[in-house]
């Protein structure tokens, strides 16, 4: 396939970096292949993008809410109908199978539907009007101004979408910084929707996080940052915002547990859902199952059946229709993931791979790894305590519900979790004791999400919420206007 060289999108125009520099994009399934290139932006490019967003913000925020919603709905329609080159570019640059890349492009309209399908609820959320014999009170949710959106490489269009939709609906303008490992997909998305929105309302600056991400976070005219990514980078962004007393919404990943109780029905449906919940995008999903706690009475059965199901996995180039799981996204992630597995095996754990390579002759030319189960592993091994972000699942037995809760909460993270049982009332009672922003019952993964429900983490998984009306209000500042005369 031909190389795809794209430019950044600033003030309604496509432009190169001020420095003229570019970054090559490498195919993780075929590391000898250069997919294309993106501009190597820097602080000067952030300055231009922020200035454009600031100029556009007043007009955009003063447009009627219904008009903003109509333009965003049009953008969603364009994303849904995007030509195959968008998903193909995303798969080529970060590896996941094409079906997941297609889903990535379709995710923003799905997330926006909660707002767009309820215009009255949207208006009520942004404008609370109260009038009685004491006078009139209005509580208005005003846009914060210019929002910086920093998105990672695993689901870049979806994660930009959950920021972009509510930010724009609330009247803000946006400067987005995608990961250099997944900028082509984001730029293809903006190529599809850019003309649906007024000039300057949405801007995209590409480059490394150390340059463009840091410059965006520190910029005096950026009023808020919505960040999804790793803990270390998130801390740096939060520190930059804190020094300027500006706001942020942070989703910093998780170490997400699934708990199988003693009464769980171990059938094909359960095993299929568990396998998908930890292998989707080669395990590189913030809410993927990353630790599996199984009651000792069903531990052997679950482990055996899960291994049998994983034998059907076919790992290879994500553009190959016969492949069910692509490579890891980049060399850094591949090395970290494989080192965690090697460390677990050296400590005495059993590390067992399943499935097969689609093409053994090209296997060593990509960041491929077969789906893996890790058994006989200690609860304090790093493969258990850290977010491995790869297709490996440590499995640990437990004997009591109290022990399971203790194991689940023994982590600095708290994004999502799941409980699997034949007794829903037992799961609801148990969920109240788990430190997680979301607990799913008898499900886990992308199919468990509701666009009307807020999503975010506890502890080091971040703060603030995306999606739902709570996610919309994160992009606003509250103002009261009143002439009420309240007697003392």
C-alpha positions as a Markdown table, in Angstrom:
| # | Residue | x | y | z |
|---|---|---|---|---|
| 1 | Unk | 0.0 | 0.0 | 0.0 |
| 2 | Unk | 1.2 | 3.5 | -0.7 |
| 3 | Unk | 2.6 | 5.8 | 2.0 |
| 4 | Unk | 0.1 | 8.2 | 3.6 |
| 5 | Unk | 1.7 | 11.6 | 4.4 |
| 6 | Unk | -0.7 | 13.9 | 6.1 |
| 7 | Unk | -0.6 | 17.4 | 7.6 |
| 8 | Unk | -2.0 | 18.9 | 10.7 |
| 9 | Unk | -5.3 | 20.8 | 10.8 |
| 10 | Unk | -5.2 | 24.3 | 12.1 |
| 11 | Unk | -7.7 | 27.1 | 11.6 |
| 12 | Unk | -9.6 | 25.2 | 8.9 |
| 13 | Unk | -6.4 | 24.5 | 6.8 |
| 14 | Unk | -4.0 | 21.7 | 6.4 |
| 15 | Unk | -0.4 | 22.8 | 7.2 |
| 16 | Unk | 3.0 | 21.4 | 7.9 |
| 17 | Unk | 4.9 | 21.9 | 11.2 |
| 18 | Unk | 6.5 | 25.3 | 11.6 |
| 19 | Unk | 9.8 | 23.6 | 11.8 |
| 20 | Unk | 9.2 | 21.6 | 8.6 |
| 21 | Unk | 10.0 | 18.4 | 10.4 |
| 22 | Unk | 8.1 | 15.2 | 10.0 |
| 23 | Unk | 7.7 | 11.9 | 11.9 |
| 24 | Unk | 7.7 | 8.6 | 10.1 |
| 25 | Unk | 4.8 | 6.2 | 11.0 |
| 26 | Unk | 5.9 | 2.6 | 11.3 |
| 27 | Unk | 3.6 | -0.4 | 10.8 |
| 28 | Unk | 3.7 | -2.6 | 14.0 |
| 29 | Unk | 2.7 | -5.6 | 12.0 |
| 30 | Unk | 5.6 | -5.1 | 9.6 |
| 31 | Unk | 8.2 | -2.9 | 11.2 |
| 32 | Unk | 10.2 | -2.6 | 7.9 |
| 33 | Unk | 7.2 | -0.7 | 6.4 |
| 34 | Unk | 6.8 | 3.1 | 6.7 |
| 35 | Unk | 3.0 | 3.7 | 6.6 |
| 36 | Unk | 3.5 | 7.4 | 6.1 |
| 37 | Unk | 4.4 | 10.5 | 8.0 |
| 38 | Unk | 3.0 | 13.3 | 10.1 |
| 39 | Unk | 4.2 | 16.8 | 11.0 |
| 40 | Unk | 6.6 | 17.0 | 13.9 |
| 41 | Unk | 4.8 | 19.9 | 15.6 |
| 42 | Unk | 6.1 | 22.1 | 18.4 |
| 43 | Unk | 5.1 | 25.0 | 20.7 |
| 44 | Unk | 4.8 | 27.4 | 17.7 |
| 45 | Unk | 2.2 | 25.2 | 16.1 |
| 46 | Unk | 0.3 | 24.9 | 19.4 |
| 47 | Unk | 0.4 | 28.7 | 19.6 |
| 48 | Unk | -1.3 | 28.9 | 16.2 |
| 49 | Unk | -3.9 | 26.3 | 17.0 |
| 50 | Unk | -4.8 | 27.8 | 20.3 |
| 51 | Unk | -5.1 | 31.3 | 18.8 |
| 52 | Unk | -7.4 | 29.9 | 16.1 |
| 53 | Unk | -9.6 | 28.2 | 18.7 |
| 54 | Unk | -9.7 | 31.3 | 20.9 |
| 55 | Unk | -10.8 | 33.4 | 17.9 |
| 56 | Unk | -13.6 | 31.0 | 17.0 |
| 57 | Unk | -14.8 | 30.4 | 20.5 |
| 58 | Unk | -17.0 | 33.5 | 21.0 |
| 59 | Unk | -19.0 | 33.0 | 17.8 |
| 60 | Unk | -19.3 | 29.3 | 18.4 |
| 61 | Unk | -20.6 | 29.6 | 22.0 |
| 62 | Unk | -23.1 | 32.3 | 21.0 |
| 63 | Unk | -24.7 | 30.1 | 18.3 |
| 64 | Unk | -28.0 | 28.5 | 19.5 |
| 65 | Unk | -27.5 | 25.1 | 21.2 |
| 66 | Unk | -29.8 | 23.5 | 18.6 |
| 67 | Unk | -27.5 | 24.8 | 15.8 |
| 68 | Unk | -24.4 | 23.5 | 17.5 |
| 69 | Unk | -26.1 | 20.1 | 18.0 |
| 70 | Unk | -27.1 | 20.0 | 14.3 |
| 71 | Unk | -23.6 | 20.6 | 13.1 |
| 72 | Unk | -22.2 | 18.0 | 15.5 |
| 73 | Unk | -24.9 | 15.5 | 14.3 |
| 74 | Unk | -23.7 | 16.2 | 10.7 |
| 75 | Unk | -20.1 | 15.5 | 11.8 |
| 76 | Unk | -21.2 | 12.2 | 13.3 |
| 77 | Unk | -23.0 | 11.2 | 10.1 |
| 78 | Unk | -19.8 | 11.9 | 8.1 |
| 79 | Unk | -17.7 | 9.7 | 10.5 |
| 80 | Unk | -20.2 | 6.8 | 10.2 |
| 81 | Unk | -20.0 | 7.0 | 6.4 |
| 82 | Unk | -16.2 | 7.5 | 6.2 |
| 83 | Unk | -14.5 | 5.7 | 3.3 |
| 84 | Unk | -12.4 | 2.6 | 4.1 |
| 85 | Unk | -9.1 | 4.6 | 3.9 |
| 86 | Unk | -9.7 | 5.9 | 7.5 |
| 87 | Unk | -10.0 | 2.6 | 9.3 |
| 88 | Unk | -7.3 | 1.1 | 7.1 |
| 89 | Unk | -4.9 | 3.9 | 8.0 |
| 90 | Unk | -5.6 | 3.3 | 11.7 |
| 91 | Unk | -5.0 | -0.4 | 11.5 |
| 92 | Unk | -1.7 | 0.1 | 9.5 |
| 93 | Unk | -0.3 | 2.6 | 12.1 |
| 94 | Unk | -1.3 | 0.9 | 15.4 |
| 95 | Unk | -2.1 | -2.7 | 14.5 |
| 96 | Unk | -5.6 | -3.6 | 15.6 |
| 97 | Unk | -7.8 | -5.6 | 13.4 |
| 98 | Unk | -9.8 | -3.7 | 10.8 |
| 99 | Unk | -13.2 | -4.5 | 12.4 |
| 100 | Unk | -12.0 | -2.7 | 15.5 |
| 101 | Unk | -10.8 | 0.3 | 13.5 |
| 102 | Unk | -14.2 | 0.6 | 11.9 |
| 103 | Unk | -15.8 | 0.5 | 15.3 |
| 104 | Unk | -13.4 | 3.2 | 16.4 |
| 105 | Unk | -14.7 | 5.6 | 13.8 |
| 106 | Unk | -18.3 | 4.7 | 14.6 |
| 107 | Unk | -17.9 | 5.3 | 18.3 |
| 108 | Unk | -18.2 | 9.1 | 18.5 |
| 109 | Unk | -21.7 | 9.2 | 16.9 |
| 110 | Unk | -22.7 | 6.5 | 19.4 |
| 111 | Unk | -21.3 | 8.5 | 22.3 |
| 112 | Unk | -22.9 | 11.7 | 21.1 |
| 113 | Unk | -26.3 | 10.1 | 20.7 |
| 114 | Unk | -27.1 | 10.4 | 24.4 |
| 115 | Unk | -27.0 | 14.2 | 24.0 |
| 116 | Unk | -28.4 | 14.6 | 20.5 |
| 117 | Unk | -31.4 | 12.3 | 21.1 |
| 118 | Unk | -32.5 | 14.4 | 24.1 |
| 119 | Unk | -32.4 | 18.1 | 23.2 |
| 120 | Unk | -34.7 | 19.1 | 26.0 |
| 121 | Unk | -32.5 | 17.3 | 28.6 |
| 122 | Unk | -29.4 | 18.8 | 27.0 |
| 123 | Unk | -30.9 | 22.3 | 27.4 |
| 124 | Unk | -32.0 | 21.6 | 31.0 |
| 125 | Unk | -28.5 | 20.4 | 31.9 |
| 126 | Unk | -26.9 | 23.7 | 30.6 |
| 127 | Unk | -29.7 | 26.1 | 31.8 |
| 128 | Unk | -31.5 | 25.7 | 35.1 |
| 129 | Unk | -34.3 | 28.3 | 35.3 |
| 130 | Unk | -36.2 | 28.9 | 38.5 |
| 131 | Unk | -38.9 | 31.5 | 39.0 |
| 132 | Unk | -41.3 | 32.1 | 42.0 |
| 133 | Unk | -42.7 | 34.9 | 44.0 |
| 134 | Unk | -39.2 | 35.7 | 45.4 |
| 135 | Unk | -37.9 | 36.5 | 41.9 |
| 136 | Unk | -35.9 | 34.7 | 39.2 |
| 137 | Unk | -32.8 | 32.5 | 39.4 |
| 138 | Unk | -30.9 | 31.1 | 36.5 |
| 139 | Unk | -28.0 | 28.7 | 36.9 |
| 140 | Unk | -26.1 | 28.7 | 33.6 |
| 141 | Unk | -23.4 | 26.3 | 32.5 |
| 142 | Unk | -21.0 | 28.4 | 30.5 |
| 143 | Unk | -18.3 | 27.0 | 28.3 |
| 144 | Unk | -14.8 | 27.1 | 29.8 |
| 145 | Unk | -13.3 | 28.4 | 26.6 |
| 146 | Unk | -10.5 | 26.6 | 24.8 |
| 147 | Unk | -10.2 | 22.9 | 25.6 |
| 148 | Unk | -7.1 | 20.8 | 25.0 |
| 149 | Unk | -7.8 | 17.2 | 24.2 |
| 150 | Unk | -4.9 | 14.7 | 24.5 |
| 151 | Unk | -5.7 | 11.2 | 23.3 |
| 152 | Unk | -3.7 | 7.9 | 23.2 |
| 153 | Unk | -3.0 | 5.5 | 20.4 |
| 154 | Unk | -5.3 | 2.5 | 21.3 |
| 155 | Unk | -8.8 | 3.9 | 20.5 |
| 156 | Unk | -7.9 | 7.4 | 19.3 |
| 157 | Unk | -11.1 | 8.4 | 17.4 |
| 158 | Unk | -13.4 | 7.1 | 20.1 |
| 159 | Unk | -11.4 | 8.8 | 22.9 |
| 160 | Unk | -11.3 | 12.0 | 21.0 |
| 161 | Unk | -15.0 | 11.7 | 20.4 |
| 162 | Unk | -16.0 | 11.4 | 24.0 |
| 163 | Unk | -14.2 | 14.7 | 24.6 |
| 164 | Unk | -15.1 | 16.5 | 21.4 |
| 165 | Unk | -18.8 | 16.1 | 21.4 |
| 166 | Unk | -19.7 | 17.4 | 24.9 |
| 167 | Unk | -16.9 | 20.1 | 24.7 |
| 168 | Unk | -18.4 | 21.5 | 21.5 |
| 169 | Unk | -22.0 | 21.1 | 22.6 |
| 170 | Unk | -21.2 | 23.2 | 25.7 |
| 171 | Unk | -19.8 | 25.9 | 23.5 |
| 172 | Unk | -16.0 | 25.3 | 23.7 |
| 173 | Unk | -13.5 | 25.0 | 20.9 |
| 174 | Unk | -10.9 | 22.3 | 20.8 |
| 175 | Unk | -7.2 | 21.8 | 20.1 |
| 176 | Unk | -6.5 | 18.1 | 19.9 |
| 177 | Unk | -3.1 | 16.4 | 20.2 |
| 178 | Unk | -3.1 | 12.7 | 19.2 |
| 179 | Unk | -0.4 | 10.1 | 19.9 |
| 180 | Unk | 2.3 | 10.0 | 17.2 |
| 181 | Unk | 1.5 | 6.2 | 17.0 |
| 182 | Unk | -2.1 | 6.9 | 15.9 |
| 183 | Unk | -2.3 | 10.4 | 14.3 |
| 184 | Unk | -3.1 | 9.3 | 10.8 |
| 185 | Unk | -6.5 | 7.8 | 11.9 |
| 186 | Unk | -7.3 | 11.0 | 13.8 |
| 187 | Unk | -6.4 | 13.2 | 10.8 |
| 188 | Unk | -8.5 | 11.0 | 8.5 |
| 189 | Unk | -11.4 | 11.5 | 11.0 |
| 190 | Unk | -10.9 | 15.3 | 10.9 |
| 191 | Unk | -10.6 | 15.2 | 7.2 |
| 192 | Unk | -14.1 | 13.7 | 7.2 |
| 193 | Unk | -15.7 | 16.1 | 9.7 |
| 194 | Unk | -13.7 | 19.3 | 9.5 |
| 195 | Unk | -15.8 | 21.1 | 6.9 |
| 196 | Unk | -18.9 | 20.3 | 8.9 |
| 197 | Unk | -17.8 | 22.8 | 11.6 |
| 198 | Unk | -16.8 | 26.5 | 11.5 |
| 199 | Unk | -13.2 | 27.4 | 11.0 |
| 200 | Unk | -11.1 | 27.1 | 14.1 |
| 201 | Unk | -13.6 | 25.2 | 16.2 |
| 202 | Unk | -11.6 | 22.0 | 16.0 |
| 203 | Unk | -7.8 | 21.9 | 15.4 |
| 204 | Unk | -5.3 | 19.0 | 15.5 |
| 205 | Unk | -1.6 | 19.4 | 16.1 |
| 206 | Unk | 0.6 | 16.3 | 15.7 |
| 207 | Unk | 4.0 | 15.6 | 17.2 |
| 208 | Unk | 5.5 | 14.1 | 20.4 |
| 209 | Unk | 3.9 | 14.4 | 23.8 |
| 210 | Unk | 7.1 | 15.9 | 25.2 |
| 211 | Unk | 6.7 | 18.8 | 22.7 |
| 212 | Unk | 3.1 | 19.4 | 21.7 |
| 213 | Unk | 1.4 | 17.8 | 24.6 |
| 214 | Unk | 3.5 | 19.7 | 27.1 |
| 215 | Unk | 3.1 | 23.0 | 25.2 |
| 216 | Unk | -0.7 | 22.6 | 25.1 |
| 217 | Unk | -0.9 | 21.8 | 28.8 |
| 218 | Unk | 1.2 | 24.9 | 29.7 |
| 219 | Unk | -0.4 | 27.3 | 27.3 |
| 220 | Unk | -1.9 | 30.4 | 29.0 |
| 221 | Unk | -4.9 | 30.5 | 26.7 |
| 222 | Unk | -5.9 | 26.8 | 27.2 |
| 223 | Unk | -8.7 | 26.8 | 29.9 |
| 224 | Unk | -8.9 | 23.0 | 30.4 |
| 225 | Unk | -7.3 | 19.7 | 29.4 |
| 226 | Unk | -9.2 | 16.4 | 28.8 |
| 227 | Unk | -6.5 | 13.7 | 29.0 |
| 228 | Unk | -6.5 | 10.0 | 28.4 |
| 229 | Unk | -3.2 | 8.2 | 28.7 |
| 230 | Unk | -0.6 | 6.8 | 31.0 |
| 231 | Unk | -0.1 | 7.7 | 34.6 |
| 232 | Unk | 3.4 | 9.4 | 34.2 |
| 233 | Unk | 2.2 | 11.6 | 31.4 |
| 234 | Unk | -1.0 | 12.4 | 33.2 |
| 235 | Unk | 0.9 | 13.6 | 36.2 |
| 236 | Unk | 3.0 | 15.9 | 34.1 |
| 237 | Unk | -0.1 | 17.4 | 32.5 |
| 238 | Unk | -1.8 | 17.8 | 35.9 |
| 239 | Unk | 1.2 | 19.6 | 37.3 |
| 240 | Unk | 1.2 | 22.0 | 34.4 |
| 241 | Unk | -2.5 | 22.7 | 34.9 |
| 242 | Unk | -2.1 | 23.1 | 38.7 |
| 243 | Unk | 0.6 | 25.7 | 38.3 |
| 244 | Unk | -1.9 | 27.7 | 36.2 |
| 245 | Unk | -4.9 | 26.8 | 38.4 |
| 246 | Unk | -6.7 | 25.3 | 35.4 |
| 247 | Unk | -9.0 | 22.3 | 35.3 |
| 248 | Unk | -8.7 | 18.9 | 33.8 |
| 249 | Unk | -10.4 | 15.6 | 33.3 |
| 250 | Unk | -8.0 | 12.6 | 33.5 |
| 251 | Unk | -8.5 | 9.0 | 32.6 |
| 252 | Unk | -5.2 | 7.3 | 33.4 |
| 253 | Unk | -5.9 | 3.6 | 32.7 |
| 254 | Unk | -6.6 | 0.8 | 35.1 |
| 255 | Unk | -5.7 | -2.6 | 36.4 |
| 256 | Unk | -9.2 | -4.0 | 35.9 |
| 257 | Unk | -10.3 | -7.1 | 37.7 |
| 258 | Unk | -13.0 | -9.7 | 36.9 |
| 259 | Unk | -14.3 | -11.8 | 39.8 |
| 260 | Unk | -16.0 | -15.2 | 39.2 |
| 261 | Unk | -18.0 | -16.3 | 42.2 |
| 262 | Unk | -18.6 | -19.9 | 43.2 |
| 263 | Unk | -22.1 | -19.9 | 41.8 |
| 264 | Unk | -21.1 | -18.7 | 38.3 |
| 265 | Unk | -22.3 | -20.7 | 35.4 |
| 266 | Unk | -19.2 | -21.8 | 33.5 |
| 267 | Unk | -20.6 | -22.1 | 30.0 |
| 268 | Unk | -19.5 | -21.1 | 26.5 |
| 269 | Unk | -21.1 | -17.7 | 26.8 |
| 270 | Unk | -19.1 | -16.8 | 29.9 |
| 271 | Unk | -15.8 | -18.1 | 28.4 |
| 272 | Unk | -16.4 | -16.2 | 25.1 |
| 273 | Unk | -17.0 | -13.0 | 27.0 |
| 274 | Unk | -14.0 | -13.3 | 29.2 |
| 275 | Unk | -11.7 | -14.1 | 26.2 |
| 276 | Unk | -13.0 | -11.1 | 24.3 |
| 277 | Unk | -12.7 | -8.9 | 27.4 |
| 278 | Unk | -8.9 | -9.4 | 27.7 |
| 279 | Unk | -7.8 | -9.9 | 24.0 |
| 280 | Unk | -9.7 | -7.0 | 22.3 |
| 281 | Unk | -7.1 | -4.7 | 20.7 |
| 282 | Unk | -4.4 | -7.2 | 21.9 |
| 283 | Unk | -5.3 | -6.3 | 25.5 |
| 284 | Unk | -4.5 | -2.7 | 24.9 |
| 285 | Unk | -7.7 | -1.2 | 26.2 |
| 286 | Unk | -8.0 | 0.8 | 29.4 |
| 287 | Unk | -11.0 | -1.1 | 30.7 |
| 288 | Unk | -9.9 | -4.6 | 29.5 |
| 289 | Unk | -9.9 | -7.4 | 32.0 |
| 290 | Unk | -6.3 | -7.5 | 33.4 |
| 291 | Unk | -6.7 | -9.7 | 36.4 |
| 292 | Unk | -9.1 | -12.7 | 36.8 |
| 293 | Unk | -10.0 | -13.8 | 40.3 |
| 294 | Unk | -11.8 | -17.2 | 40.3 |
| 295 | Unk | -13.4 | -19.0 | 43.2 |
| 296 | Unk | -11.3 | -22.1 | 43.9 |
| 297 | Unk | -14.2 | -24.5 | 43.2 |
| 298 | Unk | -14.3 | -23.5 | 39.6 |
| 299 | Unk | -10.7 | -22.4 | 39.1 |
| 300 | Unk | -9.5 | -25.4 | 37.1 |
| 301 | Unk | -12.6 | -25.6 | 35.0 |
| 302 | Unk | -12.5 | -21.9 | 34.0 |
| 303 | Unk | -8.8 | -22.0 | 33.3 |
| 304 | Unk | -9.1 | -25.1 | 31.1 |
| 305 | Unk | -12.1 | -23.8 | 29.1 |
| 306 | Unk | -10.6 | -20.4 | 28.6 |
| 307 | Unk | -7.4 | -22.0 | 27.2 |
| 308 | Unk | -9.5 | -24.1 | 24.9 |
| 309 | Unk | -11.3 | -21.0 | 23.6 |
| 310 | Unk | -8.1 | -19.1 | 23.0 |
| 311 | Unk | -6.8 | -21.8 | 20.8 |
| 312 | Unk | -9.0 | -20.3 | 18.0 |
| 313 | Unk | -7.1 | -17.1 | 18.1 |
| 314 | Unk | -5.2 | -16.2 | 14.9 |
| 315 | Unk | -2.6 | -13.4 | 15.3 |
| 316 | Unk | -1.2 | -11.4 | 12.5 |
| 317 | Unk | -1.6 | -8.3 | 10.3 |
| 318 | Unk | -4.9 | -6.6 | 11.3 |
| 319 | Unk | -5.7 | -6.0 | 7.6 |
| 320 | Unk | -5.8 | -9.7 | 7.0 |
| 321 | Unk | -9.5 | -10.8 | 7.3 |
| 322 | Unk | -8.4 | -14.2 | 8.7 |
| 323 | Unk | -6.7 | -12.5 | 11.7 |
| 324 | Unk | -8.6 | -12.2 | 15.1 |
| 325 | Unk | -5.9 | -10.3 | 17.0 |
| 326 | Unk | -3.2 | -7.9 | 15.7 |
| 327 | Unk | 0.2 | -6.9 | 17.1 |
| 328 | Unk | 1.0 | -4.7 | 20.0 |
| 329 | Unk | 1.1 | -1.1 | 18.9 |
| 330 | Unk | 4.8 | -0.2 | 19.3 |
| 331 | Unk | 8.2 | -1.4 | 20.3 |
| 332 | Unk | 8.1 | 0.3 | 23.8 |
| 333 | Unk | 4.9 | -1.4 | 24.7 |
| 334 | Unk | 6.0 | -4.7 | 23.3 |
| 335 | Unk | 9.2 | -4.7 | 25.3 |
| 336 | Unk | 7.5 | -3.7 | 28.5 |
| 337 | Unk | 4.8 | -6.4 | 28.1 |
| 338 | Unk | 7.2 | -9.2 | 27.3 |
| 339 | Unk | 9.4 | -8.2 | 30.2 |
| 340 | Unk | 6.5 | -8.5 | 32.6 |
| 341 | Unk | 5.8 | -12.0 | 31.3 |
| 342 | Unk | 9.4 | -13.0 | 31.6 |
| 343 | Unk | 9.6 | -11.7 | 35.1 |
| 344 | Unk | 6.5 | -13.6 | 36.1 |
| 345 | Unk | 7.8 | -16.8 | 34.6 |
| 346 | Unk | 11.2 | -16.4 | 36.4 |
| 347 | Unk | 9.3 | -16.1 | 39.7 |
| 348 | Unk | 7.7 | -19.5 | 39.2 |
| 349 | Unk | 4.4 | -18.7 | 37.4 |
| 350 | Unk | 3.2 | -20.8 | 34.4 |
| 351 | Unk | 3.0 | -18.7 | 31.3 |
| 352 | Unk | 1.1 | -20.5 | 28.6 |
| 353 | Unk | 0.3 | -19.2 | 25.1 |
| 354 | Unk | -2.6 | -20.2 | 22.9 |
| 355 | Unk | -3.7 | -19.8 | 19.3 |
| 356 | Unk | -1.5 | -19.6 | 16.2 |
| 357 | Unk | 0.4 | -17.2 | 14.0 |
| 358 | Unk | -1.3 | -16.3 | 10.7 |
| 359 | Unk | 2.1 | -16.2 | 9.0 |
| 360 | Unk | 5.1 | -17.7 | 10.7 |
| 361 | Unk | 7.5 | -16.3 | 8.1 |
| 362 | Unk | 6.6 | -12.7 | 9.0 |
| 363 | Unk | 6.2 | -13.2 | 12.8 |
| 364 | Unk | 9.5 | -11.8 | 13.8 |
| 365 | Unk | 8.9 | -8.7 | 11.7 |
| 366 | Unk | 6.1 | -7.4 | 13.9 |
| 367 | Unk | 5.3 | -6.9 | 17.5 |
| 368 | Unk | 3.2 | -10.0 | 17.7 |
| 369 | Unk | 2.3 | -12.0 | 20.8 |
| 370 | Unk | -0.1 | -14.9 | 21.2 |
| 371 | Unk | -2.9 | -14.6 | 23.8 |
| 372 | Unk | -1.5 | -15.8 | 27.2 |
| 373 | Unk | -2.7 | -17.2 | 30.5 |
| 374 | Unk | -0.5 | -16.7 | 33.6 |
| 375 | Unk | -1.3 | -19.2 | 36.4 |
| 376 | Unk | 0.3 | -20.1 | 39.7 |
| 377 | Unk | 1.2 | -16.4 | 40.0 |
| 378 | Unk | 1.6 | -14.5 | 43.2 |
| 379 | Unk | -0.8 | -11.7 | 44.0 |
| 380 | Unk | 2.1 | -9.2 | 44.3 |
| 381 | Unk | 3.9 | -10.0 | 41.1 |
| 382 | Unk | 4.0 | -7.0 | 38.7 |
| 383 | Unk | 2.0 | -8.8 | 36.0 |
| 384 | Unk | -0.8 | -8.6 | 38.6 |
| 385 | Unk | -0.2 | -5.3 | 40.3 |
| 386 | Unk | 0.5 | -3.2 | 37.2 |
| 387 | Unk | -1.5 | -2.6 | 34.0 |
| 388 | Unk | 0.2 | -4.9 | 31.5 |
| 389 | Unk | -1.6 | -3.5 | 28.5 |
| 390 | Unk | -1.2 | -6.7 | 26.4 |
| 391 | Unk | -2.9 | -10.0 | 25.7 |
| 392 | Unk | -2.0 | -11.8 | 28.9 |
| 393 | Unk | -4.3 | -12.6 | 31.8 |
| 394 | Unk | -3.1 | -13.6 | 35.3 |
| 395 | Unk | -5.6 | -16.0 | 37.0 |
| 396 | Unk | -5.7 | -16.2 | 40.8 |
| 397 | Unk | -7.9 | -18.3 | 43.0 |
| 398 | Unk | -9.8 | -17.2 | 46.1 |
| 399 | Unk | -12.0 | -18.8 | 48.8 |
| 400 | Unk | -14.3 | -16.1 | 50.2 |
| 401 | Unk | -16.0 | -13.0 | 48.9 |
| 402 | Unk | -14.1 | -11.0 | 51.5 |
| 403 | Unk | -10.8 | -12.3 | 50.2 |
| 404 | Unk | -11.8 | -11.5 | 46.6 |
| 405 | Unk | -12.7 | -7.9 | 47.5 |
| 406 | Unk | -9.4 | -7.5 | 49.3 |
| 407 | Unk | -7.5 | -8.8 | 46.3 |
| 408 | Unk | -9.5 | -6.6 | 43.9 |
| 409 | Unk | -8.8 | -3.4 | 45.9 |
| 410 | Unk | -5.1 | -4.1 | 46.5 |
| 411 | Unk | -4.1 | -1.8 | 43.6 |
| 412 | Unk | -3.6 | 2.0 | 43.2 |
| 413 | Unk | -5.9 | 1.9 | 40.3 |
| 414 | Unk | -9.7 | 1.9 | 40.1 |
| 415 | Unk | -11.2 | 2.2 | 36.6 |
| 416 | Unk | -13.6 | -0.7 | 35.9 |
| 417 | Unk | -14.3 | -4.1 | 37.4 |
| 418 | Unk | -16.8 | -6.9 | 36.9 |
| 419 | Unk | -18.6 | -9.6 | 39.0 |
| 420 | Unk | -19.9 | -12.8 | 37.5 |
| 421 | Unk | -22.5 | -14.8 | 39.4 |
| 422 | Unk | -25.9 | -16.5 | 39.2 |
| 423 | Unk | -27.1 | -14.2 | 42.0 |
| 424 | Unk | -27.4 | -10.6 | 40.9 |
| 425 | Unk | -28.3 | -9.4 | 44.4 |
| 426 | Unk | -25.0 | -10.8 | 45.7 |
| 427 | Unk | -23.2 | -9.0 | 42.9 |
| 428 | Unk | -24.9 | -5.6 | 43.7 |
| 429 | Unk | -24.0 | -5.9 | 47.4 |
| 430 | Unk | -20.4 | -6.8 | 46.5 |
| 431 | Unk | -20.0 | -4.0 | 43.9 |
| 432 | Unk | -20.5 | -1.4 | 46.7 |
| 433 | Unk | -17.3 | -2.6 | 48.3 |
| 434 | Unk | -15.1 | -2.3 | 45.1 |
| 435 | Unk | -13.0 | 0.8 | 44.4 |
| 436 | Unk | -13.8 | 1.4 | 40.8 |
| 437 | Unk | -15.5 | 4.0 | 38.7 |
| 438 | Unk | -17.6 | 1.3 | 37.0 |
| 439 | Unk | -18.6 | -2.2 | 38.1 |
| 440 | Unk | -20.3 | -4.4 | 35.5 |
| 441 | Unk | -22.3 | -7.5 | 36.4 |
| 442 | Unk | -22.0 | -10.5 | 34.2 |
| 443 | Unk | -20.4 | -8.5 | 31.5 |
| 444 | Unk | -17.2 | -6.7 | 30.8 |
| 445 | Unk | -15.8 | -4.7 | 27.9 |
| 446 | Unk | -17.1 | -2.4 | 25.3 |
| 447 | Unk | -20.5 | -4.0 | 25.1 |
| 448 | Unk | -21.0 | -3.1 | 28.8 |
| 449 | Unk | -21.0 | 0.6 | 28.2 |
| 450 | Unk | -24.0 | 2.9 | 28.2 |
| 451 | Unk | -23.4 | 6.3 | 26.5 |
| 452 | Unk | -25.7 | 7.9 | 29.0 |
| 453 | Unk | -23.6 | 6.8 | 32.0 |
| 454 | Unk | -20.5 | 8.6 | 33.3 |
| 455 | Unk | -17.2 | 6.9 | 32.8 |
| 456 | Unk | -14.0 | 7.6 | 34.8 |
| 457 | Unk | -11.8 | 6.2 | 37.6 |
| 458 | Unk | -11.0 | 6.3 | 41.2 |
| 459 | Unk | -7.6 | 6.6 | 42.9 |
| 460 | Unk | -4.8 | 6.7 | 40.3 |
| 461 | Unk | -7.1 | 5.9 | 37.4 |
| 462 | Unk | -7.9 | 9.6 | 37.3 |
| 463 | Unk | -10.6 | 12.1 | 38.2 |
| 464 | Unk | -13.5 | 13.7 | 36.4 |
| 465 | Unk | -16.0 | 11.9 | 34.1 |
| 466 | Unk | -16.6 | 11.5 | 30.4 |
| 467 | Unk | -19.9 | 10.5 | 28.8 |
| 468 | Unk | -23.3 | 11.1 | 30.2 |
| 469 | Unk | -24.6 | 14.4 | 31.4 |
| 470 | Unk | -21.8 | 14.4 | 34.0 |
| 471 | Unk | -19.3 | 14.3 | 31.1 |
| 472 | Unk | -21.0 | 17.3 | 29.5 |
| 473 | Unk | -20.9 | 19.4 | 32.6 |
| 474 | Unk | -17.2 | 18.8 | 33.0 |
| 475 | Unk | -16.7 | 21.2 | 30.1 |
| 476 | Unk | -18.6 | 24.0 | 31.7 |
| 477 | Unk | -18.3 | 26.6 | 34.5 |
| 478 | Unk | -21.3 | 27.4 | 36.6 |
| 479 | Unk | -22.7 | 30.9 | 36.8 |
| 480 | Unk | -25.8 | 32.1 | 38.7 |
| 481 | Unk | -27.8 | 35.1 | 37.7 |
| 482 | Unk | -30.6 | 36.2 | 40.1 |
| 483 | Unk | -32.8 | 39.0 | 41.2 |
| 484 | Unk | -34.4 | 37.0 | 44.0 |
| 485 | Unk | -35.1 | 38.6 | 47.3 |
| 486 | Unk | -34.7 | 35.9 | 49.9 |
| 487 | Unk | -35.9 | 36.9 | 53.4 |
| 488 | Unk | -33.4 | 36.3 | 56.2 |
